[in-house]
Amino acid sequence: MNNKTLSTSALALVAAGGMSLFAGQASAAVNFVPGDLLMGFQATGGVGAGNTYVYNVGQASNFRDNPSVGFLANVNTDLSATFGSDWFTRTDLYWAVGGVRTNAAFGADASSVVNGDPARAIYASKESDGIGTSTAHSSLAVATINTTATRMMDSQLGFRTTNGTTPRDATGSSAGNGVVQGTGDINSWSSRVPVASAPWTTMPTSVNGNFGTGTATANLDLYRALSNTSTSGVTEPTTAGVFTYQTTFTMDNLGNINAVPEPSTTMLGGLIAAVGLLRRRRSK
């Protein structure tokens, strides 16, 4: 075998190996199923102002039924790459959470209940300097909730696709759950959840918080409102349009996201457990 043949064969092997390597690192479509909540980050100026970062934190029912979920994810790599390594000190970097399973108003999906949520059960955050210490969003009329649900569905479409149809790839460090959007993308997070105007067109108060005072006080309380409380199987039935507290999302300077309950919820759980233990001891 001459040197030319050897070189050609070697190059072929290197190329094949390289193709295999890149194939193993190929991007995958972002994870999403109906009922997931999205957490979005956007900058109103400076580094990253042309992009938004959106992360799927999972099913809303997880937080409704278990407010003390705890650790969810670490997003420091993506936040640093998008907004700079000082993202956690920026007064112009905002984050928010929201979602809905479906905006269906007619048909089987409109009357169905999935994981305790009827159609148009909306979830939206509100900034809090503590855990569960914010004032709930003002109540919404049922028709307004329906509109909000539709705009939230738009946010979900922008998370899943680049132009309404082409699947969007997840970032390499997000385990398939995070995406970087351009602010000008169709249904981008910043276009549907703006800082300077009503989120999802209809929310009465802001759902955004920022990190200007540090991550220790940059918390997001999560609230839930229903457009239909009469459907059989609905978890936690409340008056239609009234927002009720579910859990609180926290961040630290390392980019760790956690979901923790307000102290009264934890105390109540501890009291119930103590009463149960006392009854068991007395029955022996």
C-alpha positions in Angstrom: 0.0 0.0 0.0 1.5 3.3 -1.0 1.6 6.5 1.2 -1.1 8.1 -0.9 -3.4 5.1 -0.3 -2.6 5.1 3.4 -3.3 8.7 3.7 -6.6 8.4 1.9 -7.6 5.5 4.1 -6.5 7.3 7.3 -8.5 10.4 6.3 -11.5 8.2 5.6 -11.2 6.7 9.1 -10.8 10.1 10.7 -13.8 11.4 8.7 -15.9 8.4 9.7 -14.9 8.8 13.3 -15.7 12.5 13.2 -19.1 11.9 11.7 -19.8 9.4 14.4 -18.7 11.9 17.0 -20.9 14.7 15.7 -23.8 12.3 15.3 -23.5 11.4 18.9 -23.7 15.1 19.8 -26.5 15.9 17.5 -29.2 18.2 19.0 -32.6 16.7 19.8 -36.0 18.3 19.8 -36.9 19.9 23.1 -39.1 17.9 25.6 -42.7 19.0 26.0 -46.1 17.4 26.8 -49.4 19.2 27.5 -49.5 20.3 31.1 -45.9 21.3 31.4 -44.9 24.6 32.8 -42.4 26.9 31.2 -39.9 29.1 32.9 -38.6 32.0 30.8 -35.7 34.4 31.1 -35.3 37.6 29.2 -33.1 40.7 29.3 -34.4 44.2 28.5 -30.9 45.4 27.7 -27.2 44.5 27.7 -25.8 41.0 27.1 -28.4 38.6 25.7 -31.1 41.3 25.0 -31.7 39.7 21.6 -32.4 36.3 23.1 -34.6 34.5 25.6 -34.0 31.3 27.5 -36.9 29.0 28.2 -36.8 25.9 30.4 -39.5 23.2 30.9 -39.9 22.6 34.6 -42.4 19.8 34.2 -46.0 19.1 34.9 -48.0 21.7 36.7 -49.8 19.0 38.7 -46.5 18.1 40.3 -46.3 21.5 42.0 -50.1 21.6 42.8 -50.1 18.3 44.6 -46.6 18.4 46.0 -45.4 22.0 46.6 -42.2 20.8 48.2 -40.8 19.2 45.1 -37.3 20.5 45.9 -34.5 20.5 43.3 -35.6 20.8 39.7 -32.6 21.6 37.6 -29.3 23.6 37.2 -29.4 26.1 34.3 -26.2 28.1 35.1 -24.4 27.0 31.9 -27.2 28.1 29.6 -27.9 31.3 31.6 -24.2 32.3 31.6 -23.9 31.5 27.9 -26.9 33.6 27.1 -26.8 36.5 29.6 -23.3 36.5 31.0 -21.7 35.0 34.1 -23.1 37.8 36.2 -26.7 37.0 35.3 -27.7 36.6 38.9 -26.9 40.3 39.7 -28.6 41.9 36.8 -31.5 44.4 37.3 -32.5 44.0 33.6 -32.8 40.2 33.6 -36.3 38.9 34.3 -37.8 35.5 34.8 -41.3 34.1 35.0 -43.3 30.9 35.0 -46.6 30.0 33.3 -48.6 27.4 31.5 -51.9 25.7 30.7 -52.8 22.1 29.5 -55.3 23.2 26.9 -57.3 26.1 25.8 -60.1 23.9 24.4 -63.6 25.5 24.7 -65.5 22.8 22.8 -65.4 19.1 22.3 -64.2 16.2 24.5 -61.0 18.0 25.5 -62.9 21.0 26.8 -64.8 18.8 29.3 -62.0 16.5 30.3 -59.9 16.6 33.5 -56.3 15.5 33.3 -54.2 15.1 36.4 -56.7 17.1 38.3 -56.8 20.1 35.9 -59.8 20.9 33.7 -59.4 22.7 30.4 -58.1 26.3 30.7 -56.7 25.9 34.2 -53.9 28.5 34.0 -50.8 28.8 36.1 -48.8 32.1 36.4 -46.0 33.3 38.7 -45.7 36.5 40.7 -42.5 38.0 42.1 -42.0 37.4 45.9 -39.2 38.5 48.2 -40.0 35.5 50.5 -41.7 32.1 50.2 -45.4 32.5 49.5 -45.5 36.1 50.6 -46.8 37.8 47.4 -50.3 39.0 47.0 -52.3 36.9 44.6 -53.1 38.2 41.1 -56.5 39.9 40.9 -59.3 37.6 39.8 -60.1 37.3 36.1 -63.4 36.9 34.3 -63.9 33.5 32.8 -63.7 34.9 29.2 -60.4 36.6 30.1 -59.0 33.3 31.4 -59.9 31.7 28.2 -57.9 34.3 26.3 -55.0 34.0 28.6 -55.0 30.2 28.0 -54.8 30.7 24.3 -51.8 33.1 24.6 -50.1 30.6 26.9 -50.6 28.0 24.2 -48.8 30.4 21.8 -45.9 30.5 24.2 -45.8 26.7 24.2 -45.8 26.6 20.4 -42.9 29.1 20.4 -41.0 26.8 22.8 -41.5 23.7 20.7 -41.0 25.2 17.3 -38.9 27.9 15.5 -41.6 29.0 13.1 -44.8 27.3 14.2 -44.0 24.0 12.5 -40.2 23.2 12.6 -39.3 21.4 15.9 -36.9 23.5 18.0 -33.7 21.8 19.3 -32.8 21.8 23.0 -29.5 23.2 24.2 -26.8 20.6 24.8 -26.6 21.1 28.5 -30.3 21.2 29.4 -31.1 17.5 29.2 -33.6 18.2 26.5 -35.5 20.8 28.5 -34.1 24.2 27.6 -34.1 26.3 24.4 -32.6 29.7 23.4 -34.9 31.8 21.3 -34.4 35.0 19.3 -36.7 37.7 20.7 -38.0 38.1 17.1 -39.0 34.5 16.8 -42.6 33.7 16.3 -44.3 33.4 19.7 -41.0 34.0 21.5 -41.2 34.2 25.3 -40.5 37.9 25.4 -43.2 38.6 22.9 -45.8 36.7 24.9 -44.6 37.5 28.4 -43.3 41.1 28.0 -41.9 43.0 31.0 -43.4 46.4 30.1 -47.0 45.3 29.3 -49.6 42.7 30.2 -48.2 39.1 30.1 -50.2 36.9 27.7 -52.1 40.0 26.8 -54.6 39.7 29.7 -52.8 39.2 33.1 -53.8 42.0 35.5 -50.3 42.2 37.1 -46.8 41.3 36.1 -45.6 37.7 36.3 -41.9 38.7 36.0 -39.3 39.1 38.7 -35.7 40.1 38.4 -32.3 39.4 40.1 -31.4 43.0 40.9 -31.5 42.4 44.6 -29.8 39.0 44.4 -31.2 35.5 44.0 -32.0 35.2 47.7 -35.0 37.5 47.3 -35.8 36.9 43.6 -38.5 34.2 44.1 -41.5 33.4 42.1 -44.8 32.4 43.8 -46.9 30.2 41.5 -50.7 30.7 41.3 -53.5 28.7 39.7 -56.9 29.9 38.4 -59.7 27.9 36.8 -62.3 28.9 34.3 -64.5 25.9 35.3 -64.9 24.6 38.8 -68.0 22.5 38.3 -66.3 19.7 36.3 -66.2 16.4 38.1 -62.7 15.3 39.2 -61.2 18.8 39.5 -58.5 19.1 42.2 -58.9 22.0 44.7 -62.1 23.4 43.3 -62.2 27.2 43.8 -64.3 30.1 42.6 -63.7 30.5 38.9 -61.1 33.2 38.1 -59.6 33.3 41.6 -55.8 32.7 41.8 -54.7 30.3 44.6 -51.1 29.8 45.7 -49.4 26.5 44.7 -45.6 26.7 45.4 -42.6 29.0 45.2 -39.7 28.7 42.7 -36.3 29.8 44.0 -32.9 30.3 42.4 -29.4 30.6 43.7 -26.2 32.1 42.3 -25.2 28.7 41.0 -28.3 28.4 38.8 -30.1 25.8 40.9 -33.9 25.9 40.5 -36.0 24.6 43.5 -39.7 24.4 44.3 -40.5 25.0 47.9 -43.8 25.5 49.8 -44.8 28.4 52.0 -43.9 27.8 55.7 -47.5 27.4 56.7 -47.9 24.5 54.3 -44.8 22.8 55.7 -46.0 23.4 59.3 -49.5 22.0 58.5 -47.9 18.8 57.0 -45.8 18.4 60.1 -48.8 18.9 62.4 -50.8 16.3 60.5 -47.9 13.8 60.6 -47.5 14.4 64.4 -51.2 13.9 65.0 -51.1 10.6 63.1 -48.1 9.4 65.0 -49.8 10.3 68.3 -52.9 8.4 67.4 -50.9 5.3 66.4 -49.1 5.3 69.7 -52.4 5.6 71.7 -53.9 2.7 69.8 -51.1 0.4 70.8 
